[in-house]
Amino acid sequence: MARFQGIDLECVRGERLVFAGLKFALASGGALILTGANGAGKSSLLRLMAGLLRPAQGRISWDGADIADDPGAFSAALHYVGHADPIKPALSVAENVEFWAALRGGTEAGHALDAFGIGHLAALPARFLSAGQRRRANLARLLAAPAALWLLDEPTTALDADSVVRLGREIGRHRSAGGMVVVSTHTDLKIADADHLDLSAIPRGGSA
């Protein structure tokens, strides 16, 4: 059973303390919802979890090993979806998802696009997508290639109600298969039995 854990984490951005003394723990099938006011450090924490930032103090481990010891292996175990949607406008929707899948030894994009209700747009050049469609295409890469850990930063941005339901359903399926999810969101995704971490309650000294 996989385990993802952070102990006594301190984050400093621009010489300002964002938070200190933060801890979390997730096992296979687990979910952690990050809440807190803007600037509380939700995005910074997700970037620490993804290995994109290093904690000023503390340790983040995957299966007992510090994620900094083998960043390549840890990166292969996760999907990180941030605020931006890295969609190449000259490629079709399917080609965009297939590009990400190929990097991870994943499968064709059809089932992933269908899961988010944009299978009919597979051949469309991505430059014609709306903001919500771009977000769904970006989320489709979660399904096109396997990864045990999903780190999602405000994934419901620009999504309509139906797409929010679809995302919640896929999160549930991922957890049922033993996957883990950490999500920062102001939207109720109906994630059952999730742990909650309110970053507004963590000591901090600046904005994230």
N, C-alpha and C positions, 0 to 999 in steps of 0.2 A: 504494500500500500504506500503510495507516494505521500510525502509530507512537505509542505511549503511553510516556512516559518521566518519571522523577523523578531529580533530581540534587541531591546534598548536602542532603537533607531533614532538617530539625530540627523536632521536635514538642514543644510545651510545653503541659501541661494543669494547671491549678490551680497555676501557678508552679513546677511540677516538670518537669524534663526527662524526656521519655518515651524519645526516641531522637534520635540526631544522626548526620550523615554518611551517611544511608541513600540508596541509589540503586536504581533498577530500570529495565528497558526491556522493552517488549513490542511485537511486530509483529503484523500480521494473522495470525490462526490460532494465536496463542500463548496459553499458559496459565502462570499464576504461582500457586504454592501457598504460602500464608503459614503458618508454623509458629512455635512458641515457647510458653513457659509463659504461664499466665494473668497478665495485667499487663504482658506484653512489648511491647504496643502494636499488636497486629494490628487491633483494631477502630479505633483511632485512625488507623492508616495507611489503612485502607479509607475512612474519612470524609474524610481528606485527598484521597485519589484521587477521591472523588465530588464534591469541591468544597464539602463541608459544613463543613470546617474549613480554615483557612489555615495553611500552614507558617510557623514562626517564622523559618526560614531555608530557602533552596533554592527550587527551581522544579519544577512539574509541567507538562508540555506534552502537547498532543494535536496530532499532525501538525505539530509544530514551533512551535505557538503556545501561549503560557501560558494555562492553563485559566481564569485569572482575567480574561483580556482580554475574553472573551465567554462568561460562565457560562451564558447561556441556550442557546447553540448547543452547548456541551459537554454540558449536562444532557440535551439531546435525543439525544445519541449514546450514552447509558448507561442501564443499569438497576442500581439499588442495592437489594439485599435485606439489611436489617439483622436484628437480633435479634427485633424486634417484627413481628407480622403485622397490617398495617393493614386489617383486615376490618370492614366495616360490618355489624353483626348484623341490622339490619332488612331488608337486601337479600338476594336469593338469591345463591347461589354464582356463577352465571353473571353476574348483574348486577354483582357486585363486580369480576370480571375485565373485563367489558365497560366498566365505568367507567374503569379504568386504560387500557384499550386506546383508548378514545375520546380520552383526553387526548393520545395520541401518534399518532392516525390509524391505529390498528391494526384488526384484523379481529374477527369474532365469536369468542366464547370456546370454542365446542365442541371444536375440535381441541386447544386448549391444555389443557382439562380432561381430555380423553381421554388425552393424553400422560402425565399424572400420575395416571391411574387413578381420576378422580373425575367423569367425565362423567355417571355415573348420579345424581350429586348436584346437577346444574345448577340444578334448580328449588327445592332445599331452602333455607329461610332460613338464613343463615350462622350464626345464634346456636346452631344445633344441631350445628355441626361440632365434632369432637374436635380436640385440639391438632395431631395429625398431619395431619388433613384441612385445618385452617386453614393450615398450612405449605404443603401442596401447592397450595391455592388461591392463595396468595401467589406461589409459584414459577410458577404457570401464566401470570402476567402477563408473564414473560420471553418466552413464545412468542406471546402475543396481540398484541404490538406489536413492531416491529423496533427493535433497538438494537445497535450494534457492540460495545459493551463491557459485560460483566456483572461487577459487583462483588458478591460473595456472602460474607456474614459468618456463618459456622457454618450453612450452609443445610441441613444434615442434622439439625438439632435436631428432635426428635419424629418423625422419619421412620422407618418400618419398613424392612426389608431390601429389599423390592421397590421401594419409592419411592426408595431410595438408588441402586439400579440404574437406574431411570428417569431420575433426575437426571444421573447420569454419562453416560447415552446422549444426553441432550439437550445436554449440554456438548460432547460429541464432535461432534454434528451442527452445533452453532453454530460451532465451530472449523473444521469442514470447509467451511463457507460463508464463511470469512474472518473470523469474529468472534473476539474476545479474551475471556478469563476470568481474573479474579483471585479466588481463593477462600481463605478462612480455614477450616480444618477439621481435626478430629482423626480423621476417618473417611477410609478409603481409597476414593476415588471412581474409582479405576482411570483416572486422567487420564494419557494417554500423552504422552511427550515434554514434560513440564511442567518449567518452572524452579521452583526452591525458594528461598525466602528465610526463614531462621531468625532471627526478631527477637530471640531470646534472645542471639544473638551480636552484636547491634548495641549500641553504648554507649547507656546510658539511666540515668535517675535517678529514676524514679517509676513509678506504675501507670497503665495506660490505661483 
